[in-house]
Amino acid sequence: MATSAALTEVFRGPDPIVDIVAVHGLNGDAFKTWTTKDTKKFWLGDADLLPANLAHARVLTFGYNSAVTALFGRTSSDRILQHAHTLIAELVADRQLEDAMQRPIIFICHSLGGIIVKRALAYSASRTSKHIQHLYSVFVSTYAVLFLGAPHNGSNKAHLASTSRRMISALVPSKILDTEGQLLDALREGSEVLQNITDMFVPLMKNFRIYFFWEQEKTDLGATEDYVRGTL
């Protein structure tokens, strides 16, 4: 899993006219999330998959530490807002180097990634002062957002996973098992964090094309798995 936030280009067509940005979810990875387990096909970058239909696109994947529990490592102590800020900063820096600040953006978000993108767009939309308008450019340039099983309303299984995490913390020394789970707590059903993010995002939706997709495979929530609902 990614240990630090990073934006990586995985495909570039000739004269790109759109940036496609993929953001993985809880316990995910910038590459493994988008790679089939059996055939090892990386559908964001393999020439016969997504790039085959988007010849003039640039495809990027955003990685961040989304671990809930990790042996001999550290879990994500960053809150959703911090990941959102980092995503915007990385995108702005990348697009400035590309001299492509006005190039349209399409976000593909899985699970928690959808929540981070919603918060990131709300943050970008609020950066209207002259000296920070470069941050506003992400909001202005976003054309569409695809939500793949994003837990907009939270999950009751996230509460179970959070409880299990705390039980493990009580039994195993923190030096061996780091189980700080602010992200997992934020994904609980009825979470105030999720509701606040949705309240900020809903007024912005008219500016984008929005697509929701439901999962037919269960999502790893740390201590359990469950289907994630995909509508606001």
C-alpha positions in Angstrom: 0.0 0.0 0.0 1.1 3.5 -0.6 3.0 5.0 2.4 3.0 8.6 1.1 0.6 10.5 -1.2 1.7 10.6 -4.8 0.2 11.2 -8.2 1.6 8.9 -11.0 1.1 9.1 -14.7 0.4 5.6 -16.1 -0.6 6.4 -19.6 -0.1 9.3 -22.0 -1.7 9.4 -25.5 -0.5 11.9 -28.2 -1.7 15.4 -27.6 -3.8 14.6 -24.5 -7.1 16.5 -24.3 -8.3 15.1 -20.9 -6.8 14.0 -17.6 -8.3 10.9 -16.0 -7.5 10.6 -12.3 -8.1 7.4 -10.4 -8.3 7.4 -6.6 -8.4 4.1 -4.7 -10.3 3.3 -1.6 -9.9 2.0 1.9 -7.1 -0.5 2.2 -6.4 0.1 -1.4 -3.3 0.9 -3.5 -2.6 3.2 -6.5 -1.9 0.2 -8.7 -3.2 -3.0 -7.1 -6.7 -1.6 -6.8 -6.9 -1.3 -10.6 -5.2 -4.6 -11.3 -6.9 -8.0 -11.7 -5.7 -10.6 -9.3 -5.6 -13.5 -11.7 -4.4 -12.1 -15.0 -2.5 -9.1 -13.5 -4.1 -6.8 -16.0 -3.8 -3.1 -15.1 -6.8 -1.6 -16.6 -5.8 2.0 -16.2 -2.6 1.6 -18.1 -2.5 -1.6 -20.2 -2.8 -0.7 -23.9 -5.7 -3.0 -24.6 -7.9 -1.8 -21.8 -8.8 1.9 -20.8 -6.1 3.5 -23.1 -7.5 1.6 -26.1 -10.7 3.7 -25.9 -9.1 7.0 -24.9 -6.2 7.5 -27.3 -5.9 11.2 -26.5 -6.1 11.0 -22.8 -3.6 11.1 -19.9 -4.3 8.7 -17.1 -3.0 9.2 -13.6 -3.4 7.3 -10.3 -3.3 8.9 -6.9 -1.9 6.9 -4.1 -2.2 7.6 -0.3 -2.0 5.6 2.9 -5.5 4.2 3.4 -4.5 1.3 5.7 -6.8 0.5 8.6 -4.5 -2.0 10.3 -0.9 -2.8 9.4 1.6 -5.0 11.1 5.0 -3.4 11.6 3.8 -0.3 9.8 1.7 2.8 10.4 -1.9 3.4 9.5 -3.2 6.5 8.0 -3.3 9.2 10.7 -4.3 11.7 8.0 -7.9 12.8 8.0 -10.0 12.9 4.9 -9.4 16.7 4.5 -5.7 16.2 4.6 -5.8 13.6 1.8 -8.2 16.0 -0.1 -5.7 18.9 0.2 -2.9 16.7 -0.9 -4.8 15.5 -4.0 -5.5 19.1 -5.1 -1.9 20.2 -4.5 -0.5 17.3 -6.4 -2.9 17.8 -9.3 -2.2 21.5 -9.5 1.6 21.0 -9.4 1.4 18.3 -12.1 -0.8 20.3 -14.4 1.3 23.5 -14.0 4.3 21.5 -15.2 2.2 20.3 -18.1 1.1 23.8 -18.9 -2.4 22.3 -18.9 -4.3 24.0 -16.1 -7.5 24.2 -18.2 -7.4 20.6 -19.4 -10.7 18.8 -18.4 -10.5 16.3 -15.6 -12.5 13.0 -15.1 -12.2 11.4 -11.7 -12.6 7.6 -11.2 -13.1 7.0 -7.5 -13.4 3.7 -5.6 -14.8 3.4 -2.1 -13.2 6.0 0.2 -11.6 7.6 -2.8 -15.0 9.0 -3.7 -15.3 10.7 -0.3 -11.8 12.2 -0.7 -12.6 13.5 -4.2 -15.9 15.0 -3.0 -14.0 16.8 -0.2 -11.2 17.8 -2.6 -13.7 19.4 -5.1 -15.5 21.3 -2.3 -12.1 22.5 -1.1 -11.0 23.6 -4.6 -14.4 25.3 -5.2 -13.8 27.5 -2.1 -10.3 28.7 -3.2 -11.5 31.8 -5.0 -9.1 34.4 -3.7 -6.8 35.8 -6.3 -3.5 34.5 -4.8 -4.9 30.9 -4.5 -6.9 30.7 -7.7 -4.5 28.0 -9.0 -6.3 25.7 -6.5 -9.7 26.7 -7.8 -8.6 25.5 -11.3 -9.3 21.8 -10.4 -12.9 22.5 -9.6 -13.4 24.6 -12.7 -11.7 21.9 -14.9 -13.6 18.9 -13.6 -15.9 17.5 -16.2 -17.1 14.2 -14.6 -16.9 12.1 -11.5 -17.4 8.3 -11.5 -18.2 6.8 -8.1 -17.5 3.1 -7.8 -19.1 1.8 -4.6 -18.4 5.0 -2.7 -19.9 4.8 0.9 -21.7 8.2 0.8 -23.9 7.2 3.7 -21.3 5.1 5.5 -21.5 1.5 6.4 -22.7 -0.3 9.6 -19.9 -2.8 9.0 -17.4 0.0 9.4 -18.5 0.3 13.0 -17.8 -3.4 13.5 -14.4 -3.1 12.0 -13.6 -0.1 14.1 -14.6 -2.0 17.3 -12.5 -4.9 16.2 -9.6 -2.6 15.7 -9.9 -1.2 19.2 -10.0 -4.7 20.6 -6.8 -5.6 18.8 -5.2 -2.4 20.1 -5.9 -3.4 23.6 -4.3 -6.9 23.2 -1.3 -6.1 21.0 1.5 -3.6 21.9 1.2 -0.5 19.7 4.8 -0.8 18.6 3.8 -4.0 16.9 0.4 -3.2 15.6 -0.6 0.4 14.7 -4.4 0.6 14.5 -5.1 4.3 14.5 -8.2 4.3 12.3 -9.6 7.8 11.8 -10.6 7.0 8.3 -12.5 3.9 9.4 -14.3 5.8 12.1 -15.3 8.4 9.5 -17.0 5.7 7.3 -19.5 4.6 10.0 -23.1 4.6 9.0 -24.6 8.0 9.9 -21.2 9.5 10.2 -21.3 13.3 10.7 -18.1 13.6 8.7 -19.7 11.9 5.7 -22.9 14.0 6.0 -20.9 17.3 6.2 -18.9 16.3 3.1 -22.1 15.5 1.2 -23.7 18.7 2.2 -20.7 20.6 0.8 -20.7 18.5 -2.4 -24.4 18.5 -3.4 -24.6 22.2 -4.4 -21.6 21.6 -6.7 -23.0 18.5 -8.5 -24.7 20.6 -11.2 -21.3 21.5 -12.5 -20.3 17.9 -13.3 -21.5 14.8 -15.0 -22.0 12.3 -12.1 -22.1 8.5 -12.4 -22.8 6.0 -9.6 -21.8 2.4 -9.8 -22.7 -0.4 -7.3 -20.4 -3.2 -6.2 -21.1 -6.8 -6.8 -18.0 -7.8 -4.8 -17.5 -7.1 -1.2 -15.2 -4.3 0.0 -12.5 -5.0 2.6 -13.3 -2.8 5.6 -10.4 -3.9 7.7 -12.0 -6.5 10.0 -14.9 -7.4 7.8 -16.2 -7.2 4.2 -19.5 -5.8 3.0 -21.2 -4.4 -0.1 -20.9 -0.7 -0.3 -23.9 1.4 -1.3 -23.2 3.8 -4.1 -25.7 6.7 -4.1 -25.9 10.0 -2.2 
